[in-house]
Amino acid sequence: MSNTETTSAAAQMAASERKASRPAKRLSASPQAWRLGSLVLVLVLWEALGPWIDPIFFSHPSAIAQAFWELTASGELQKYTWQSVQILFYGMLFAIVFGLATGLIMARFTRVDWVLDMYVNALYATPMVALVPLLVLWLGIGVVAKVTVVFLFAFFPILINTYQGVKNVDPGLIEVARSFNSPERRLWIDVMLPSAVPYIAAGVRLAIGRALVGMVIAEFYTAISGLGYMVTRYTHIFQMDKTMVPVILLMFMGVVLTAALKQVEARIAPWNHAAKR
């Protein structure tokens, strides 16, 4: 066999191998399709099996969709959602502002590793839910108590991650900046904060989930407004379809807020986003 024929046969074999590998590559490169298919399968099974269960204890997607339409048409869902969003917004705003400021100050000017270790151990030993009844007794059942609960749930993840982000800045970068006579202000702007952004963003993502939990718990104890009140109200009268509406809405809020924060992080810290790829 001549060299030309050998080269042609090798090229044909390589082309056939590429064609055979293309379907597997497409399947492995489409995780969104797998997630969507899994979601559709769960919904179909849920809809098929749900009607066979007593509606006092369970519901199914079509009933939940009908309940969502009824609550939306009456304006009840919008009213209580807006109340919860306000509580979540103010609690997260205060947590981000004070958590960032406290974490930066503690990391730069003090050594408080033992304080953070003590907090982490206490967090796992004593759930923060135990503090909620005390806060309600001290601050009442109004907006102040709810915002305080959300703040406390979200504050510490931001504080700890900010502290760790600043403490883990590469010492070489700081040394280079100081060798060029960088003032303290420029050191923070050019080195410390950009290096700590991934840690801070991770802390805020953790805080969002904890803030949602704190918001619902606070509304459970006050039971006068918000999505937590809707869950309590319809659970007491055994309307599981309407109970599931605010639960699913809270799940959706958590997913959307986390995804939005990832987009914000990709914009303000594109170097970290590129490194993950």
C-alpha positions as CSV (number, residue, x, y, z in Angstrom):
1,M,0.0,0.0,0.0
2,S,1.4,3.4,-1.0
3,N,1.9,6.3,1.4
4,T,-1.0,8.2,-0.2
5,E,-3.4,5.3,0.3
6,T,-2.2,4.9,3.9
7,T,-2.8,8.6,4.6
8,S,-6.2,8.5,3.0
9,A,-7.3,5.4,5.0
10,A,-6.0,7.0,8.3
11,A,-7.9,10.2,7.5
12,Q,-11.1,8.2,6.9
13,M,-10.7,6.3,10.1
14,A,-10.1,9.6,12.1
15,A,-13.2,11.1,10.5
16,S,-15.4,8.1,11.3
17,E,-14.1,8.2,14.9
18,R,-15.0,11.9,15.2
19,K,-18.5,11.3,13.9
20,A,-19.0,8.4,16.3
21,S,-17.9,10.6,19.2
22,R,-20.1,13.6,18.4
23,P,-23.4,12.3,19.9
24,A,-21.7,11.4,23.2
25,K,-20.1,14.9,23.3
26,R,-23.4,16.6,22.7
27,L,-25.0,14.6,25.5
28,S,-22.1,15.4,27.9
29,A,-22.1,19.0,26.9
30,S,-25.8,19.7,27.7
31,P,-26.3,19.6,31.5
32,Q,-29.2,22.0,31.1
33,A,-31.1,19.4,29.0
34,W,-30.6,16.8,31.7
35,R,-31.8,19.1,34.4
36,L,-34.8,20.1,32.4
37,G,-35.6,16.5,31.6
38,S,-35.3,15.5,35.3
39,L,-37.6,18.4,36.3
40,V,-40.2,17.4,33.7
41,L,-40.0,13.7,34.9
42,V,-40.5,14.7,38.5
43,L,-43.5,16.9,37.7
44,V,-45.1,14.2,35.6
45,L,-44.7,11.6,38.3
46,W,-45.9,14.1,40.9
47,E,-49.0,14.9,38.9
48,A,-49.7,11.2,38.3
49,L,-49.4,10.1,41.9
50,G,-50.6,13.3,43.7
51,P,-54.3,12.8,43.2
52,W,-54.2,9.4,44.8
53,I,-53.1,11.0,48.1
54,D,-55.5,12.7,50.5
55,P,-55.4,16.5,49.7
56,I,-55.4,17.3,53.4
57,F,-51.8,16.0,53.5
58,F,-50.5,16.6,50.0
59,S,-51.2,18.3,46.7
60,H,-50.1,18.0,43.0
61,P,-48.9,20.5,40.4
62,S,-52.2,21.2,38.6
63,A,-53.9,22.0,42.0
64,I,-51.0,24.1,43.0
65,A,-51.2,26.0,39.7
66,Q,-54.9,26.6,40.2
67,A,-54.3,27.9,43.7
68,F,-51.5,30.1,42.4
69,W,-54.0,31.6,39.9
70,E,-56.6,32.2,42.6
71,L,-54.2,33.8,45.0
72,T,-52.8,36.0,42.2
73,A,-56.2,37.0,40.9
74,S,-57.3,38.1,44.4
75,G,-54.1,40.1,45.0
76,E,-53.3,38.2,48.1
77,L,-50.1,36.6,46.9
78,Q,-48.7,40.0,45.6
79,K,-49.6,41.6,48.9
80,Y,-47.8,39.1,51.2
81,T,-44.9,38.7,48.8
82,W,-44.2,42.4,48.8
83,Q,-44.2,42.4,52.6
84,S,-41.7,39.6,52.7
85,V,-39.5,41.2,50.0
86,Q,-39.3,44.4,52.0
87,I,-38.2,42.5,55.1
88,L,-35.6,40.5,53.1
89,F,-34.3,43.6,51.4
90,Y,-33.7,45.7,54.6
91,G,-32.3,42.7,56.6
92,M,-29.9,41.8,53.8
93,L,-28.9,45.5,53.2
94,F,-28.0,46.0,56.9
95,A,-26.2,42.6,57.0
96,I,-24.1,43.4,53.9
97,V,-23.1,46.9,55.1
98,F,-22.3,45.9,58.7
99,G,-20.9,42.5,57.8
100,L,-18.5,43.9,55.2
101,A,-17.4,46.8,57.4
102,T,-16.9,44.6,60.5
103,G,-15.1,41.9,58.6
104,L,-12.7,44.3,56.9
105,I,-11.9,46.0,60.2
106,M,-11.4,42.8,62.1
107,A,-9.2,41.3,59.4
108,R,-7.0,44.3,59.0
109,F,-6.5,45.6,62.5
110,T,-7.2,42.7,64.9
111,R,-6.6,39.0,65.4
112,V,-9.9,37.4,66.3
113,D,-9.6,33.9,64.9
114,W,-10.7,32.5,68.3
115,V,-13.8,34.6,68.2
116,L,-14.8,33.2,64.8
117,D,-14.1,29.6,65.9
118,M,-16.2,30.2,69.0
119,Y,-19.1,31.5,66.9
120,V,-18.9,28.6,64.5
121,N,-19.0,26.0,67.3
122,A,-21.9,27.9,69.0
123,L,-23.7,28.0,65.7
124,Y,-23.7,24.2,65.3
125,A,-24.4,23.6,69.0
126,T,-27.3,26.1,69.4
127,P,-29.5,26.8,66.5
128,M,-30.2,30.5,66.0
129,V,-33.9,29.7,65.8
130,A,-33.8,29.6,69.6
131,L,-33.1,33.3,69.7
132,V,-36.2,34.2,67.6
133,P,-38.8,33.9,70.4
134,L,-36.6,36.2,72.6
135,L,-36.3,38.8,69.8
136,V,-40.0,38.7,69.3
137,L,-40.6,39.2,73.1
138,W,-38.1,42.1,73.2
139,L,-38.9,43.8,69.9
140,G,-42.5,42.9,69.4
141,I,-44.2,41.4,66.3
142,G,-43.6,44.3,63.9
143,V,-41.2,45.1,61.1
144,V,-38.3,45.8,63.5
145,A,-38.3,42.3,64.9
146,K,-38.4,40.6,61.5
147,V,-35.6,42.8,60.0
148,T,-33.5,42.0,63.1
149,V,-34.0,38.3,62.7
150,V,-33.1,38.4,59.0
151,F,-30.1,40.6,59.8
152,L,-28.8,38.2,62.4
153,F,-29.2,35.2,60.1
154,A,-27.4,36.9,57.2
155,F,-24.7,38.9,59.1
156,F,-22.3,36.2,60.2
157,P,-21.7,34.4,56.9
158,I,-20.8,37.8,55.3
159,L,-18.6,38.7,58.3
160,I,-16.7,35.4,58.3
161,N,-16.2,35.2,54.6
162,T,-15.1,38.8,54.4
163,Y,-12.6,38.2,57.2
164,Q,-11.2,35.1,55.6
165,G,-11.0,36.8,52.2
166,V,-8.8,39.6,53.5
167,K,-6.7,37.3,55.6
168,N,-6.0,35.0,52.6
169,V,-4.8,37.8,50.3
170,D,-1.5,36.7,48.7
171,P,1.3,38.3,50.9
172,G,3.4,38.7,47.7
173,L,0.9,41.1,46.2
174,I,0.9,43.2,49.4
175,E,4.7,43.2,49.4
176,V,4.8,44.3,45.8
177,A,2.3,47.1,46.4
178,R,4.3,48.3,49.4
179,S,7.5,48.2,47.5
180,F,6.0,50.7,45.1
181,N,5.1,52.9,48.0
182,S,1.3,52.3,47.7
183,P,-0.7,54.2,50.3
184,E,-3.1,52.3,52.6
185,R,-6.1,53.5,50.6
186,R,-4.8,52.3,47.3
187,L,-3.7,49.1,48.9
188,W,-7.2,48.3,49.8
189,I,-8.7,49.4,46.5
190,D,-6.1,47.7,44.2
191,V,-5.2,44.6,46.2
192,M,-7.2,43.7,49.2
193,L,-10.8,44.2,48.0
194,P,-10.3,42.6,44.5
195,S,-8.6,39.6,46.1
196,A,-11.4,39.2,48.7
197,V,-14.3,39.6,46.3
198,P,-14.8,35.8,45.6
199,Y,-14.9,35.2,49.4
200,I,-17.4,38.1,49.9
201,A,-19.6,36.9,47.1
202,A,-19.7,33.4,48.5
203,G,-20.6,34.9,51.9
204,V,-23.5,36.9,50.4
205,R,-24.7,33.8,48.6
206,L,-24.8,31.8,51.9
207,A,-26.4,34.8,53.6
208,I,-29.3,34.9,51.0
209,G,-30.3,31.3,51.9
210,R,-30.1,32.0,55.6
211,A,-31.9,35.3,55.3
212,L,-34.8,33.5,53.5
213,V,-35.0,31.0,56.4
214,G,-34.8,33.7,59.0
215,M,-37.6,35.7,57.2
216,V,-39.9,32.7,57.2
217,I,-39.2,31.8,60.8
218,A,-39.8,35.4,61.9
219,E,-43.1,35.4,60.1
220,F,-44.0,32.1,61.7
221,Y,-43.7,33.6,65.1
222,T,-45.4,36.8,64.3
223,A,-48.0,35.3,61.9
224,I,-49.5,38.6,60.8
225,S,-47.9,39.2,57.4
226,G,-45.6,37.8,54.7
227,L,-45.2,34.5,52.9
228,G,-44.6,32.8,56.3
229,Y,-48.0,33.9,57.4
230,M,-49.6,32.4,54.3
231,V,-47.9,29.1,55.0
232,T,-49.1,29.1,58.6
233,R,-52.6,30.2,57.7
234,Y,-53.3,27.7,55.0
235,T,-51.6,24.9,56.9
236,H,-54.0,25.4,59.8
237,I,-57.0,25.0,57.5
238,F,-55.5,22.1,55.6
239,Q,-55.4,23.7,52.2
240,M,-52.2,22.1,51.0
241,D,-52.4,23.5,47.4
242,K,-52.4,27.1,48.7
243,T,-49.8,26.2,51.3
244,M,-47.4,25.0,48.5
245,V,-47.7,28.3,46.6
246,P,-45.6,30.4,49.0
247,V,-43.2,27.5,49.6
248,I,-42.5,27.2,45.9
249,L,-42.2,30.9,45.5
250,L,-39.6,31.1,48.3
251,M,-37.6,28.3,46.6
252,F,-37.8,30.3,43.3
253,M,-36.7,33.5,45.1
254,G,-33.6,31.7,46.5
255,V,-32.6,30.3,43.1
256,V,-33.1,33.6,41.3
257,L,-31.3,35.7,43.9
258,T,-28.3,33.3,43.9
259,A,-28.1,33.2,40.1
260,A,-28.4,37.0,40.0
261,L,-25.5,37.3,42.5
262,K,-23.3,35.1,40.3
263,Q,-23.9,37.4,37.4
264,V,-23.0,40.4,39.5
265,E,-19.9,38.6,40.7
266,A,-18.9,37.9,37.1
267,R,-19.2,41.6,36.3
268,I,-17.4,43.1,39.3
269,A,-14.7,40.3,39.5
270,P,-14.2,39.0,35.9
271,W,-10.8,37.7,36.7
272,N,-12.2,35.2,39.2
273,H,-15.0,34.2,36.7
274,A,-12.3,33.5,34.0
275,A,-10.2,31.5,36.4
276,K,-13.1,29.1,37.1
277,R,-13.5,28.4,33.4
